[in-house]
């Protein structure tokens, strides 16, 4: 058995969605801060590195050859000036001077030579490199040889390790990151407080709903609710309105049901009391006792019929019952219902018959078989109730040639239903006046509920709008159209 789904917290979910990006962006900000801090730290030290490279370049003397074919000679000044270039109290300093052919002239032989393209003459180029497995920052300067435009020139390089730069970068990162360790928890706290304050109206709305009486179905005042919750409040008010209407209908239904049951039960009691009085008075007339017992039997039948109709109405309104659908043969259901009512039709002298599709695929639809049986029986019983002796009742199942609907018709030769009352006959406990027919007034209401549950529609018209002979009854024709579409079958 699957475990119940854990209930989610709206407060926690919003808090997660607000804090998760914040916690995700914070490490990214650390990385970006490191890159920016390193760039900031490089700028002043690159400037000093470039000045040192230019100072080294000024210590190089270039003497042009006597002819254009001679190689230029390079001479360096005193070593004391070069030793000054190596002075640094924090980092190690390296320099290198290479001739026009790349030959080593002075400095540190291990300092890497830059890859082509080389910088233009007089232009300083910066790069990061390795010197003895230690990262260094290198400034490269190319010195042009007078009169030798095509020659590569003298390459001057000045490098230093990254101690000062790393220390400055660390200081910048600390200056930016350390305040964030204070700001981040404070931001989380402020987000939590803001969210708690923002969700407070929901808690107040919850308290107002909880404090209501169970029978209070009046609309909730949505003016004090946040704008984002207004659609929810409107939906709840709509639900309350429908519940109020449903409860009003149920109260009316129960009152009418009590009234309908009151009459046969009162008849039962009266006939029983009369029989007791006659026995107490010494009257032993079998015919009188038989008449009393017949009246008791008739009243009990009426009471039982009313109870069965009320139960059928409850089944028709049961949404779970309507969901348990399966393929059913409507023609077979109609014929079975006609067999159940055949004796009643014979007793009243009514000709009952069937026309249309035979049981089989042509009359198959998806529906709830129990409810469809109730629908057909109520339509046939209603037709038999209002059809006089010598009349006829005909049921039909007509398949649609286009496969869109399946039509059920029940036609009778009774007095018919006036056009003004054709919508009213589907209301619970409504009975047409002046017919003299005894009944509960629930049959067609049950039919209407079952029709709605199957997404079908029902209509009532006159069976014979233009009577062929004077005095012929117009009769009534009930037509139900069931849509034919694939529906997932459920377990019964």
Residue, then its C-alpha position, 0 to 999 in steps of 0.5 A: x500500500x502506497x504511503x500517504x503523500x507528505x503534506x507540503x508547507x507553503x511557508x517552507x517551500x517559499x523560503x526554500x525557493x528564496x534561499x536556495x538561489x541566495x545560497x547558490x549565488x554566494x559561492x559564485x560571488x566568492x569565485x567572481x570576487x577572487x577573479x576581480x580581486x586578482x585583476x585589481x591587485x595586478x594593475x599597480x604591480x604590473x605598472x611597477x613591473x613595467x617601469x622596472x622593465x623599462x629601467x632594465x632596458x635603459x641599461x642596455x646599449x645598442x651599437x649599430x654595425x659598420x655595414x648593414x650586413x654586420x650584426x649589432x653589438x650589445x653591451x651592458x653597463x656596470x653590474x652594480x646597476x643590474x644588482x639594484x634591479x634584483x632588490x625586493x624585500x618580498x618577492x624574488x626578481x628575475x631578468x633576462x636580455x636576449x640578442x637579436x638572434x635569441x642568444x643569451x646576453x645577461x640575467x637568468x638563463x632559466x626565464x622562459x622566452x615568450x611565444x610569438x608574436x613578440x611585442x612591438x618595439x617599445x611596447x610592454x607585454x605582460x604575461x603569467x608564467x613559471x620560473x623554477x616551478x614557481x608562478x611569476x609575472x613577466x614584463x616583456x619589452x622589445x628594443x629596436x636596433x637603429x638602421x635594422x628595421x627587419x631585425x627582431x631586436x633585443x628582448x628584455x624580460x623582467x619577472x617577479x614572483x606573486x607574493x605581494x599580489x597574492x597578499x593584496x588579493x587576499x586582503x581585497x577578498x577578505x574585505x569583501x567576503x568577511x562582511x558577507x558572513x554577517x550580511x548573509x545570516x542577517x539576510x536569511x533572518x530578514x527573509x524569514x521575518x518578511x515571509x512570516x509577516x507576508x503569510x500572516x493574513x493567511x493564518x488570520x483567514x484560517x482562524x476566521x474560517x475555523x471560528x465559524x459555526x458548522x452551519x454558517x455557509x455565508x460568504x467569506x469576506x475577502x476584503x481583508x485577504x491579500x490580493x493573491x488569495x482573492x481567487x482562492x477566497x472566491x472559489x471557497x465562496x462559490x463552494x459554500x454557495x453550492x453547498x448551501x444550495x445543496x443542503x437547501x435541496x436536501x432539506x427540502x428533499x427530506x421534508x418532502x420525503x417525510x411527507x410522502x412516507x407520512x401518508x402511507x404510514x398513517x394509512x397503515x396505522x389507521x387501518x390497523x386501528x380500525x381492525x383492532x376496534x372491530x375485533x374488540x367490538x366483537x365483529x368477526x366479519x371476514x370481508x371487513x377484516x380482509x378489506x382492512x388487511x388489503x388496505x394495509x397491504x396497499x399502504x405498505x406497498x406504497x411505503x416500500x415503493x417510496x423508500x425504493x424510489x428514495x434509495x434510487x434517487x440517492x444512488x443516482x446522486x452518488x458520484x462514486x457510483x457513477x464513476x464505476x462504468x463498464x461496457x453495457x448493452x442498452x438494448x438488453x437492459x431495456x428488454x430486461x426492464x420490460x420483462x420486469x414490468x410485463x405483469x403490471x402492463x398486463x394487469x392494466x391492459x396495456x400493450x408494451x413492446x420493443x423496437x430498434x436494435x437487437x442486443x449486440x455491438x450496435x447497442x453497446x455503450x459505456x455506462x453504469x449498468x445499475x443506474x441505467x437499469x433504474x433509468x429505463x425502469x422509471x421511464x417505463x413505469x412512468x409511461x405505464x402509470x399515465x397510459x390508460x387501459x387499452x393504450x400502448x407503451x413502446x421502448x426503442x433503442x436506435x443506434x446513430x449511423x454516424x456513431x456519435x450517440x445512442x438513442x433511447x426512446x419511451x413512447x406512450x399513448x397517455x394524456x401527454x404533458x403540457x408544454x409548460x410542464x415539460x421542464x417541471x416533471x423532472x423536479x423531485x415530488x412534482x406530479x401533474x395535476x388532474x391526472x388522478x395518478x398515484x405516485x411518489x413524484x421521484x421517477x423522472x427526477x431519478x431519470x434526470x440525475x442518471x442522465x446527467x451522470x452519463x453526460x447525456x441529455x433528455x427531452x420530452x415531446x408529444x408522441x402524436x403532435x397532430x392527432x389523426x382522429x379527434x379525441x386521440x391522446x397526444x401521448x408523451x415521447x421521452x428521448x435520451x441521447x447517450x454520447x458514444x465516446x471512449x471512457x476508461x472502465x472502472x472496477x465495480 
